[in-house]
Amino acid sequence: MQRLTKSLRLLTYFPTGKKVLPPGTCPFWDLKRDYSSEPVELSFDSYTGEGTDETRPPLVTYHGLFGSKQNWRGISKALVRKVPRKVYAIDVRNHGESPHSSVHNSAAMSEDLRLFLEQRNHPRAACMGHSMGGRSMMYFARKYPEMVERLIVVDISPISVPRSTGEMTQIFDAMVSLDLSPTLSMGEGRKIAREKLLKATEDETVDFIMLNLRKDPNSGAFSWACNAQVLRDFLTRFDNYQSNLEELPPYTGPTTFICGSRSPYMRREQWPQIQEMFPNSELHWLEAGHLVHFEQPQEFLTLVSDFLNRSD
């Protein structure tokens, strides 16, 4: 991942309704957890422009692991000036301001999206997802092809991911075990958290994860916006993604993959196999790492808007 501190200016508000904890406690377990695998109602931002046609299928966007809808604010604002569609940027379950759940996988996130679209009377949508969000959108397109007008997958392969579950477990262990006194300032807490995370992963990834650190203005308690414990618990199941996807038929609608040439999340030799899953697909490479949409925003916007404006 590329350094985000210069390219991201994200302000994510502390979720309301959190419990006030006794002094000296640190809520790095889940305060919003429910133990149901039912679809959850997702937090979102919507965007429209002067030329928005409400009769057109909207664009719905899923972010990646540790991300939030705020990651897509700039792109969404730019897109509604280029395409006549409403744009939704969504917090996926266990992230941002969306509810936490004891279940985290592509099947569950697909059901969340189905509910989201049905509640807003959108029978079809253009679907875009980055990384983890891209995998969820691929699953959704193959399970509910009648609801997907077209598909955009940003820098992720349905075949494999480069990070080992062992490395990711170390990251989540550092997050879950973090113990910060509520008497610390946000700056002091961030410094301690950052030093601990640097023992588990590289500097650039830490910068991104740190966007999730929150401090309750009333109790002073620190927490993570993402549901670190459940995400950790479901790590071992990430490797089952391809076998679960293979149980579904190919998605034959228009599909585009936009990938970074310096990213390990898409391998060129996998493309023939991917085309069997998405036979009406195309692949674009941009000179970027994993965060294609931040590193090459203009090129990314051109590819996405051209694809959304096509008549196929």
Short mmCIF file of the C-alpha atoms (twelve columns), coordinates in Angstrom:
data_MODEL
# 
_entry.id   MODEL 
# 
loop_
_atom_site.group_PDB 
_atom_site.id 
_atom_site.type_symbol 
_atom_site.label_atom_id 
_atom_site.label_alt_id 
_atom_site.label_comp_id 
_atom_site.label_asym_id 
_atom_site.label_seq_id 
_atom_site.Cartn_x 
_atom_site.Cartn_y 
_atom_site.Cartn_z 
_atom_site.pdbx_PDB_model_num 
ATOM 1   C CA . MET A 1   0.000   0.000   0.000   1 
ATOM 2   C CA . GLN A 2   1.168   3.512   -0.738  1 
ATOM 3   C CA . ARG A 3   1.433   6.196   1.948   1 
ATOM 4   C CA . LEU A 4   -1.936  7.770   2.542   1 
ATOM 5   C CA . THR A 5   -1.213  10.706  4.802   1 
ATOM 6   C CA . LYS A 6   -0.752  13.133  1.912   1 
ATOM 7   C CA . SER A 7   -3.435  11.839  -0.417  1 
ATOM 8   C CA . LEU A 8   -6.216  11.126  2.108   1 
ATOM 9   C CA . ARG A 9   -7.924  13.869  4.044   1 
ATOM 10  C CA . LEU A 10  -10.592 11.862  5.734   1 
ATOM 11  C CA . LEU A 11  -12.769 12.953  8.641   1 
ATOM 12  C CA . THR A 12  -14.863 10.120  10.004  1 
ATOM 13  C CA . TYR A 13  -17.220 11.034  12.804  1 
ATOM 14  C CA . PHE A 14  -17.296 9.024   16.030  1 
ATOM 15  C CA . PRO A 15  -20.394 6.794   15.988  1 
ATOM 16  C CA . THR A 16  -23.125 7.862   18.379  1 
ATOM 17  C CA . GLY A 17  -24.856 5.665   20.889  1 
ATOM 18  C CA . LYS A 18  -21.748 4.015   22.330  1 
ATOM 19  C CA . LYS A 19  -21.804 2.793   25.903  1 
ATOM 20  C CA . VAL A 20  -19.935 4.821   28.511  1 
ATOM 21  C CA . LEU A 21  -17.311 2.571   30.033  1 
ATOM 22  C CA . PRO A 22  -15.779 2.773   33.486  1 
ATOM 23  C CA . PRO A 23  -12.576 4.842   33.754  1 
ATOM 24  C CA . GLY A 24  -9.475  2.902   32.851  1 
ATOM 25  C CA . THR A 25  -11.126 0.598   30.343  1 
ATOM 26  C CA . CYS A 26  -10.417 0.485   26.641  1 
ATOM 27  C CA . PRO A 27  -13.155 -0.850  24.316  1 
ATOM 28  C CA . PHE A 28  -11.153 -2.679  21.698  1 
ATOM 29  C CA . TRP A 29  -13.703 -5.468  21.741  1 
ATOM 30  C CA . ASP A 30  -16.918 -4.798  19.854  1 
ATOM 31  C CA . LEU A 31  -19.453 -2.397  21.346  1 
ATOM 32  C CA . LYS A 32  -21.901 -2.643  18.445  1 
ATOM 33  C CA . ARG A 33  -21.876 -6.401  17.953  1 
ATOM 34  C CA . ASP A 34  -24.981 -8.394  17.289  1 
ATOM 35  C CA . TYR A 35  -24.797 -12.114 16.785  1 
ATOM 36  C CA . SER A 36  -27.165 -12.364 13.847  1 
ATOM 37  C CA . SER A 37  -26.166 -13.274 10.308  1 
ATOM 38  C CA . GLU A 38  -29.178 -11.374 8.984   1 
ATOM 39  C CA . PRO A 39  -28.522 -8.460  6.601   1 
ATOM 40  C CA . VAL A 40  -27.626 -5.205  8.318   1 
ATOM 41  C CA . GLU A 41  -28.684 -1.702  7.297   1 
ATOM 42  C CA . LEU A 42  -25.605 0.062   6.006   1 
ATOM 43  C CA . SER A 43  -24.442 3.616   6.579   1 
ATOM 44  C CA . PHE A 44  -23.919 5.541   3.350   1 
ATOM 45  C CA . ASP A 45  -23.398 8.891   1.667   1 
ATOM 46  C CA . SER A 46  -25.266 9.686   -1.540  1 
ATOM 47  C CA . TYR A 47  -24.207 12.064  -4.305  1 
ATOM 48  C CA . THR A 48  -26.090 13.651  -7.169  1 
ATOM 49  C CA . GLY A 49  -25.190 16.194  -9.841  1 
ATOM 50  C CA . GLU A 50  -27.054 18.579  -12.102 1 
ATOM 51  C CA . GLY A 51  -27.370 15.894  -14.765 1 
ATOM 52  C CA . THR A 52  -28.358 13.027  -12.485 1 
ATOM 53  C CA . ASP A 53  -31.091 10.858  -13.982 1 
ATOM 54  C CA . GLU A 54  -32.889 9.104   -11.120 1 
ATOM 55  C CA . THR A 55  -34.303 6.557   -13.574 1 
ATOM 56  C CA . ARG A 56  -30.797 5.247   -14.380 1 
ATOM 57  C CA . PRO A 57  -29.324 2.485   -12.236 1 
ATOM 58  C CA . PRO A 58  -27.207 4.118   -9.521  1 
ATOM 59  C CA . LEU A 59  -23.565 3.367   -8.811  1 
ATOM 60  C CA . VAL A 60  -22.940 1.706   -5.450  1 
ATOM 61  C CA . THR A 61  -19.410 1.509   -4.050  1 
ATOM 62  C CA . TYR A 62  -17.845 -0.806  -1.464  1 
ATOM 63  C CA . HIS A 63  -14.485 0.131   0.085   1 
ATOM 64  C CA . GLY A 64  -11.669 -2.187  1.141   1 
ATOM 65  C CA . LEU A 65  -10.486 -3.641  4.456   1 
ATOM 66  C CA . PHE A 66  -9.962  -0.964  7.152   1 
ATOM 67  C CA . GLY A 67  -11.626 1.583   4.840   1 
ATOM 68  C CA . SER A 68  -14.864 3.561   4.948   1 
ATOM 69  C CA . LYS A 69  -17.259 5.462   2.724   1 
ATOM 70  C CA . GLN A 70  -15.155 8.558   3.361   1 
ATOM 71  C CA . ASN A 71  -12.418 7.022   1.173   1 
ATOM 72  C CA . TRP A 72  -14.732 7.516   -1.830  1 
ATOM 73  C CA . ARG A 73  -15.940 11.042  -1.130  1 
ATOM 74  C CA . GLY A 74  -13.710 12.798  -3.667  1 
ATOM 75  C CA . ILE A 75  -14.196 10.189  -6.380  1 
ATOM 76  C CA . SER A 76  -17.975 10.191  -5.853  1 
ATOM 77  C CA . LYS A 77  -18.228 13.974  -6.104  1 
ATOM 78  C CA . ALA A 78  -16.209 13.929  -9.311  1 
ATOM 79  C CA . LEU A 79  -18.195 11.059  -10.839 1 
ATOM 80  C CA . VAL A 80  -21.595 12.742  -10.530 1 
ATOM 81  C CA . ARG A 81  -20.211 15.548  -12.701 1 
ATOM 82  C CA . LYS A 82  -19.283 13.024  -15.382 1 
ATOM 83  C CA . VAL A 83  -22.064 10.428  -15.315 1 
ATOM 84  C CA . PRO A 84  -25.881 10.882  -15.106 1 
ATOM 85  C CA . ARG A 85  -26.239 8.512   -12.164 1 
ATOM 86  C CA . LYS A 86  -26.791 8.771   -8.459  1 
ATOM 87  C CA . VAL A 87  -23.746 7.529   -6.533  1 
ATOM 88  C CA . TYR A 88  -23.803 5.761   -3.165  1 
ATOM 89  C CA . ALA A 89  -20.611 5.358   -1.128  1 
ATOM 90  C CA . ILE A 90  -21.275 2.722   1.523   1 
ATOM 91  C CA . ASP A 91  -19.701 1.634   4.790   1 
ATOM 92  C CA . VAL A 92  -19.660 -2.165  4.670   1 
ATOM 93  C CA . ARG A 93  -20.591 -4.123  7.780   1 
ATOM 94  C CA . ASN A 94  -18.003 -4.051  10.577  1 
ATOM 95  C CA . HIS A 95  -16.524 -0.819  9.203   1 
ATOM 96  C CA . GLY A 96  -17.075 2.911   9.550   1 
ATOM 97  C CA . GLU A 97  -20.520 3.842   10.834  1 
ATOM 98  C CA . SER A 98  -22.269 0.647   9.719   1 
ATOM 99  C CA . PRO A 99  -23.394 -1.897  12.321  1 
ATOM 100 C CA . HIS A 100 -21.025 -4.495  13.654  1 
ATOM 101 C CA . SER A 101 -21.932 -8.143  13.265  1 
ATOM 102 C CA . SER A 102 -20.455 -11.465 14.344  1 
ATOM 103 C CA . VAL A 103 -20.312 -12.510 10.663  1 
ATOM 104 C CA . HIS A 104 -17.986 -11.074 8.025   1 
ATOM 105 C CA . ASN A 105 -17.747 -12.608 4.573   1 
ATOM 106 C CA . SER A 106 -18.647 -11.850 0.968   1 
ATOM 107 C CA . ALA A 107 -21.934 -13.727 1.183   1 
ATOM 108 C CA . ALA A 108 -23.098 -11.630 4.136   1 
ATOM 109 C CA . MET A 109 -21.938 -8.397  2.517   1 
ATOM 110 C CA . SER A 110 -23.835 -9.373  -0.630  1 
ATOM 111 C CA . GLU A 111 -27.029 -9.792  1.371   1 
ATOM 112 C CA . ASP A 112 -26.448 -6.363  2.922   1 
ATOM 113 C CA . LEU A 113 -26.241 -4.847  -0.552  1 
ATOM 114 C CA . ARG A 114 -29.349 -6.686  -1.733  1 
ATOM 115 C CA . LEU A 115 -31.257 -5.239  1.228   1 
ATOM 116 C CA . PHE A 116 -29.794 -1.775  0.590   1 
ATOM 117 C CA . LEU A 117 -30.984 -1.741  -3.027  1 
ATOM 118 C CA . GLU A 118 -34.395 -3.231  -2.272  1 
ATOM 119 C CA . GLN A 119 -35.086 -0.685  0.463   1 
ATOM 120 C CA . ARG A 120 -34.416 2.129   -2.017  1 
ATOM 121 C CA . ASN A 121 -36.411 0.577   -4.855  1 
ATOM 122 C CA . HIS A 122 -33.385 0.090   -7.091  1 
ATOM 123 C CA . PRO A 123 -33.971 -3.131  -9.062  1 
ATOM 124 C CA . ARG A 124 -30.500 -2.820  -10.658 1 
ATOM 125 C CA . ALA A 125 -27.275 -0.975  -9.971  1 
ATOM 126 C CA . ALA A 126 -23.788 -0.526  -11.304 1 
ATOM 127 C CA . CYS A 127 -21.510 -2.020  -8.657  1 
ATOM 128 C CA . MET A 128 -17.939 -0.984  -7.855  1 
ATOM 129 C CA . GLY A 129 -15.666 -2.360  -5.166  1 
ATOM 130 C CA . HIS A 130 -12.041 -1.989  -4.146  1 
ATOM 131 C CA . SER A 131 -10.044 -4.877  -2.669  1 
ATOM 132 C CA . MET A 132 -12.282 -6.610  -0.070  1 
ATOM 133 C CA . GLY A 133 -15.183 -4.589  -1.461  1 
ATOM 134 C CA . GLY A 134 -14.317 -5.772  -4.958  1 
ATOM 135 C CA . ARG A 135 -14.496 -9.384  -3.870  1 
ATOM 136 C CA . SER A 136 -17.907 -8.763  -2.317  1 
ATOM 137 C CA . MET A 137 -19.157 -7.101  -5.497  1 
ATOM 138 C CA . MET A 138 -17.916 -10.021 -7.626  1 
ATOM 139 C CA . TYR A 139 -19.799 -12.401 -5.353  1 
ATOM 140 C CA . PHE A 140 -22.926 -10.222 -5.501  1 
ATOM 141 C CA . ALA A 141 -22.791 -10.054 -9.314  1 
ATOM 142 C CA . ARG A 142 -22.604 -13.822 -9.612  1 
ATOM 143 C CA . LYS A 143 -25.313 -14.483 -7.024  1 
ATOM 144 C CA . TYR A 144 -27.703 -11.722 -8.114  1 
ATOM 145 C CA . PRO A 145 -26.821 -10.997 -11.766 1 
ATOM 146 C CA . GLU A 146 -30.299 -9.593  -12.418 1 
ATOM 147 C CA . MET A 147 -29.525 -6.791  -9.935  1 
ATOM 148 C CA . VAL A 148 -26.163 -5.821  -11.466 1 
ATOM 149 C CA . GLU A 149 -26.221 -3.656  -14.575 1 
ATOM 150 C CA . ARG A 150 -22.415 -3.626  -14.787 1 
ATOM 151 C CA . LEU A 151 -19.451 -4.358  -12.538 1 
ATOM 152 C CA . ILE A 152 -16.238 -2.473  -11.717 1 
ATOM 153 C CA . VAL A 153 -13.537 -4.308  -9.753  1 
ATOM 154 C CA . VAL A 154 -10.653 -2.227  -8.420  1 
ATOM 155 C CA . ASP A 155 -7.298  -3.937  -7.874  1 
ATOM 156 C CA . ILE A 156 -8.301  -7.339  -6.587  1 
ATOM 157 C CA . SER A 157 -8.342  -10.831 -8.038  1 
ATOM 158 C CA . PRO A 158 -10.985 -13.469 -7.342  1 
ATOM 159 C CA . ILE A 159 -8.218  -16.075 -7.419  1 
ATOM 160 C CA . SER A 160 -5.845  -15.170 -4.578  1 
ATOM 161 C CA . VAL A 161 -4.590  -12.397 -2.312  1 
ATOM 162 C CA . PRO A 162 -0.915  -11.647 -1.614  1 
ATOM 163 C CA . ARG A 163 -1.017  -11.183 2.139   1 
ATOM 164 C CA . SER A 164 -0.810  -14.306 4.259   1 
ATOM 165 C CA . THR A 165 -3.399  -14.810 6.954   1 
ATOM 166 C CA . GLY A 166 -0.484  -15.046 9.400   1 
ATOM 167 C CA . GLU A 167 0.626   -11.494 8.670   1 
ATOM 168 C CA . MET A 168 -2.927  -10.190 8.888   1 
ATOM 169 C CA . THR A 169 -3.461  -12.014 12.187  1 
ATOM 170 C CA . GLN A 170 -0.483  -10.141 13.643  1 
ATOM 171 C CA . ILE A 171 -2.035  -6.840  12.584  1 
ATOM 172 C CA . PHE A 172 -5.393  -7.668  14.128  1 
ATOM 173 C CA . ASP A 173 -3.779  -9.031  17.288  1 
ATOM 174 C CA . ALA A 174 -1.988  -5.712  17.720  1 
ATOM 175 C CA . MET A 175 -5.270  -3.844  17.252  1 
ATOM 176 C CA . VAL A 176 -7.336  -6.004  19.604  1 
ATOM 177 C CA . SER A 177 -4.733  -6.111  22.373  1 
ATOM 178 C CA . LEU A 178 -4.170  -2.365  22.357  1 
ATOM 179 C CA . ASP A 179 -4.855  -0.954  25.833  1 
ATOM 180 C CA . LEU A 180 -5.076  2.832   25.978  1 
ATOM 181 C CA . SER A 181 -6.060  4.798   29.066  1 
ATOM 182 C CA . PRO A 182 -8.946  7.216   28.514  1 
ATOM 183 C CA . THR A 183 -6.848  9.857   30.241  1 
ATOM 184 C CA . LEU A 184 -4.529  9.985   27.218  1 
ATOM 185 C CA . SER A 185 -5.031  12.648  24.576  1 
ATOM 186 C CA . MET A 186 -5.863  11.577  21.033  1 
ATOM 187 C CA . GLY A 187 -2.328  12.463  19.971  1 
ATOM 188 C CA . GLU A 188 -0.800  10.397  22.779  1 
ATOM 189 C CA . GLY A 189 -3.065  7.460   22.014  1 
ATOM 190 C CA . ARG A 190 -2.272  7.618   18.315  1 
ATOM 191 C CA . LYS A 191 1.462   7.565   19.030  1 
ATOM 192 C CA . ILE A 192 1.216   4.453   21.211  1 
ATOM 193 C CA . ALA A 193 -1.102  2.673   18.787  1 
ATOM 194 C CA . ARG A 194 1.125   3.479   15.847  1 
ATOM 195 C CA . GLU A 195 4.255   2.177   17.572  1 
ATOM 196 C CA . LYS A 196 2.506   -1.102  18.394  1 
ATOM 197 C CA . LEU A 197 1.152   -1.583  14.874  1 
ATOM 198 C CA . LEU A 198 4.574   -0.905  13.344  1 
ATOM 199 C CA . LYS A 199 5.764   -4.105  14.999  1 
ATOM 200 C CA . ALA A 200 3.213   -6.014  12.918  1 
ATOM 201 C CA . THR A 201 3.269   -4.340  9.504   1 
ATOM 202 C CA . GLU A 202 4.845   -1.656  7.345   1 
ATOM 203 C CA . ASP A 203 4.561   2.092   7.795   1 
ATOM 204 C CA . GLU A 204 2.135   2.729   4.921   1 
ATOM 205 C CA . THR A 205 -0.412  0.158   6.114   1 
ATOM 206 C CA . VAL A 206 -0.234  1.561   9.638   1 
ATOM 207 C CA . ASP A 207 -1.095  5.038   8.335   1 
ATOM 208 C CA . PHE A 208 -4.263  3.623   6.771   1 
ATOM 209 C CA . ILE A 209 -5.284  1.587   9.830   1 
ATOM 210 C CA . MET A 210 -4.815  4.597   12.099  1 
ATOM 211 C CA . LEU A 211 -7.702  6.330   10.324  1 
ATOM 212 C CA . ASN A 212 -9.911  3.925   12.311  1 
ATOM 213 C CA . LEU A 213 -8.824  5.039   15.781  1 
ATOM 214 C CA . ARG A 214 -11.569 6.851   17.715  1 
ATOM 215 C CA . LYS A 215 -11.802 8.572   21.103  1 
ATOM 216 C CA . ASP A 216 -15.179 9.100   22.776  1 
ATOM 217 C CA . PRO A 217 -15.503 12.811  23.613  1 
ATOM 218 C CA . ASN A 218 -17.520 11.983  26.751  1 
ATOM 219 C CA . SER A 219 -15.832 8.977   28.361  1 
ATOM 220 C CA . GLY A 220 -12.410 9.419   26.744  1 
ATOM 221 C CA . ALA A 221 -12.417 5.722   25.806  1 
ATOM 222 C CA . PHE A 222 -10.514 4.675   22.673  1 
ATOM 223 C CA . SER A 223 -11.929 2.234   20.133  1 
ATOM 224 C CA . TRP A 224 -11.531 1.091   16.545  1 
ATOM 225 C CA . ALA A 225 -14.213 2.045   14.012  1 
ATOM 226 C CA . CYS A 226 -13.757 -1.344  12.350  1 
ATOM 227 C CA . ASN A 227 -14.685 -4.528  14.193  1 
ATOM 228 C CA . ALA A 228 -11.137 -5.799  14.591  1 
ATOM 229 C CA . GLN A 229 -11.981 -8.920  16.612  1 
ATOM 230 C CA . VAL A 230 -14.542 -10.285 14.162  1 
ATOM 231 C CA . LEU A 231 -12.395 -9.388  11.161  1 
ATOM 232 C CA . ARG A 232 -9.589  -11.348 12.775  1 
ATOM 233 C CA . ASP A 233 -11.878 -14.300 13.503  1 
ATOM 234 C CA . PHE A 234 -12.938 -14.531 9.857   1 
ATOM 235 C CA . LEU A 235 -9.413  -14.268 8.425   1 
ATOM 236 C CA . THR A 236 -8.992  -18.000 7.969   1 
ATOM 237 C CA . ARG A 237 -12.189 -18.091 5.911   1 
ATOM 238 C CA . PHE A 238 -10.902 -15.542 3.385   1 
ATOM 239 C CA . ASP A 239 -9.027  -18.380 1.709   1 
ATOM 240 C CA . ASN A 240 -12.362 -20.104 1.006   1 
ATOM 241 C CA . TYR A 241 -13.492 -17.246 -1.228  1 
ATOM 242 C CA . GLN A 242 -12.669 -18.840 -4.571  1 
ATOM 243 C CA . SER A 243 -14.254 -22.189 -3.738  1 
ATOM 244 C CA . ASN A 244 -17.435 -20.392 -2.598  1 
ATOM 245 C CA . LEU A 245 -17.427 -18.251 -5.743  1 
ATOM 246 C CA . GLU A 246 -17.048 -21.283 -7.998  1 
ATOM 247 C CA . GLU A 247 -20.393 -22.584 -6.754  1 
ATOM 248 C CA . LEU A 248 -22.057 -19.650 -8.553  1 
ATOM 249 C CA . PRO A 249 -22.485 -19.225 -12.331 1 
ATOM 250 C CA . PRO A 250 -20.298 -16.750 -14.263 1 
ATOM 251 C CA . TYR A 251 -21.422 -13.146 -14.416 1 
ATOM 252 C CA . THR A 252 -21.896 -12.281 -18.086 1 
ATOM 253 C CA . GLY A 253 -22.676 -8.569  -17.760 1 
ATOM 254 C CA . PRO A 254 -20.211 -5.807  -18.699 1 
ATOM 255 C CA . THR A 255 -17.249 -5.911  -16.308 1 
ATOM 256 C CA . THR A 256 -14.056 -3.931  -16.017 1 
ATOM 257 C CA . PHE A 257 -11.045 -4.559  -13.793 1 
ATOM 258 C CA . ILE A 258 -8.875  -1.516  -12.988 1 
ATOM 259 C CA . CYS A 259 -5.587  -2.548  -11.417 1 
ATOM 260 C CA . GLY A 260 -2.269  -1.087  -10.324 1 
ATOM 261 C CA . SER A 261 0.787   -2.222  -12.241 1 
ATOM 262 C CA . ARG A 262 2.843   -2.061  -9.025  1 
ATOM 263 C CA . SER A 263 0.264   -3.849  -6.910  1 
ATOM 264 C CA . PRO A 264 0.495   -7.560  -6.013  1 
ATOM 265 C CA . TYR A 265 -3.289  -7.919  -5.728  1 
ATOM 266 C CA . MET A 266 -3.801  -8.814  -9.399  1 
ATOM 267 C CA . ARG A 267 -1.510  -11.166 -11.304 1 
ATOM 268 C CA . ARG A 268 -1.435  -11.057 -15.088 1 
ATOM 269 C CA . GLU A 269 -1.205  -14.830 -15.431 1 
ATOM 270 C CA . GLN A 270 -4.576  -15.187 -13.679 1 
ATOM 271 C CA . TRP A 271 -6.453  -13.227 -16.333 1 
ATOM 272 C CA . PRO A 272 -7.532  -16.210 -18.532 1 
ATOM 273 C CA . GLN A 273 -9.030  -17.911 -15.481 1 
ATOM 274 C CA . ILE A 274 -10.766 -14.694 -14.407 1 
ATOM 275 C CA . GLN A 275 -12.314 -14.338 -17.862 1 
ATOM 276 C CA . GLU A 276 -13.970 -17.718 -17.403 1 
ATOM 277 C CA . MET A 277 -15.749 -16.266 -14.362 1 
ATOM 278 C CA . PHE A 278 -16.457 -12.903 -16.029 1 
ATOM 279 C CA . PRO A 279 -16.543 -13.598 -19.794 1 
ATOM 280 C CA . ASN A 280 -17.623 -10.055 -20.724 1 
ATOM 281 C CA . SER A 281 -14.711 -8.410  -18.933 1 
ATOM 282 C CA . GLU A 282 -11.803 -6.126  -19.747 1 
ATOM 283 C CA . LEU A 283 -8.627  -5.329  -17.835 1 
ATOM 284 C CA . HIS A 284 -6.931  -1.927  -17.432 1 
ATOM 285 C CA . TRP A 285 -3.558  -1.287  -15.819 1 
ATOM 286 C CA . LEU A 286 -2.628  2.054   -14.271 1 
ATOM 287 C CA . GLU A 287 0.809   3.038   -13.024 1 
ATOM 288 C CA . ALA A 288 -0.037  2.682   -9.349  1 
ATOM 289 C CA . GLY A 289 0.026   0.472   -6.297  1 
ATOM 290 C CA . HIS A 290 -3.003  -0.984  -4.533  1 
ATOM 291 C CA . LEU A 291 -4.741  2.374   -4.022  1 
ATOM 292 C CA . VAL A 292 -5.287  2.978   -7.714  1 
ATOM 293 C CA . HIS A 293 -8.075  5.520   -7.229  1 
ATOM 294 C CA . PHE A 294 -5.909  7.707   -4.987  1 
ATOM 295 C CA . GLU A 295 -2.639  7.422   -6.869  1 
ATOM 296 C CA . GLN A 296 -4.079  7.964   -10.361 1 
ATOM 297 C CA . PRO A 297 -7.415  9.732   -9.741  1 
ATOM 298 C CA . GLN A 298 -7.820  11.379  -13.144 1 
ATOM 299 C CA . GLU A 299 -7.019  8.250   -15.133 1 
ATOM 300 C CA . PHE A 300 -9.234  6.229   -12.807 1 
ATOM 301 C CA . LEU A 301 -12.137 8.660   -13.201 1 
ATOM 302 C CA . THR A 302 -11.824 8.572   -16.982 1 
ATOM 303 C CA . LEU A 303 -11.948 4.772   -17.091 1 
ATOM 304 C CA . VAL A 304 -14.888 4.556   -14.695 1 
ATOM 305 C CA . SER A 305 -16.955 7.327   -16.268 1 
ATOM 306 C CA . ASP A 306 -16.386 6.012   -19.799 1 
ATOM 307 C CA . PHE A 307 -17.449 2.537   -18.690 1 
ATOM 308 C CA . LEU A 308 -20.550 3.849   -16.902 1 
ATOM 309 C CA . ASN A 309 -21.570 5.965   -19.878 1 
ATOM 310 C CA . ARG A 310 -21.331 3.145   -22.401 1 
ATOM 311 C CA . SER A 311 -24.539 1.761   -23.841 1 
ATOM 312 C CA . ASP A 312 -23.584 -1.932  -23.696 1 
# 
